[in-house]
Amino acid sequence: MGKLLKQCVAEALGTFMLCFVGAGAIVSDALFGDIGLLAIALAHGLALAIAVSATMNVSGGHLNPAVTVVMFATGRIRTGHAAAYVGAQMAGAVVAGVAVLMIFQGIPGGADAVAVTGLGTPVPGAGVSAGTALLTELVLTILLVFAIFGTVVDSRAPAIGGFGIGATVAAHILMGGPISGASMNPARTFGPGLVGGVWSAHWVYWVGPIAGALIAGIIYDRLILSKD
């Protein structure tokens, strides 16, 4: 198996883990109750921490098209590899959406929970405008990518694996989950959205995370990162 293929498999599996656990936790909350925002945030954060730690030595642990875009923009991945990574991430997210749908359709009341939650797809909260959701996704992703560069990319970073990234995502969901869904990841929105047929303000979850990632990544790369 070629190196790029191995990297793409890792990216697909890692993104699958994030989307499967994240979307599944949201549908579980609607179906069984007593889970709540904190548990949903922890589910996303723990899944991402494990997935990043498991894949970072293979593919770099991007697991997010916005992260791949900023790594490309800062010269850390070539064009062809970046495109392959994004394709793998999207495929993993879609398969995760299919898996969540199949599991909950086989549980009494599961179909209703899937419908109510849009298969766990991040969307703007009730009464929240697309502009507000966009700003939320932009700011949250700026902070997420700052954490990624500071805990993984920077050679001076502490050896904590994906823990800092997962913790950041969990904290962000606690703040932004009710506002925008706190996706910060186009694949996290696209996968369950495609399977569940949910496209509410879908552009927000591409523009906000990618723009936020570019802002944070370029600032860190140009102003903070040690050139030694």
Secondary structure, DSSP 4 states (H G I P E B T S, - for coil): --HHHHHHHHHHHHHHHHHHHHHHHHHHHHHH-S-HHHHHHHHHHHHHHHHHHHHTTTT----SHHHHHHHHHTTSS-HHHHHHHHHHHHHHHHHHHHHHHHHHHTSTTHHHHHHHHTTT---PPTT--HHHHHHHHHHHHHHHHHHHIIIIISTTS-S-TTHHHHHHHHHHHHHHHHHH-----HHHHHHHHHHHT--TTTTHHHHHHHHHHHHHHHHIIIIIS---
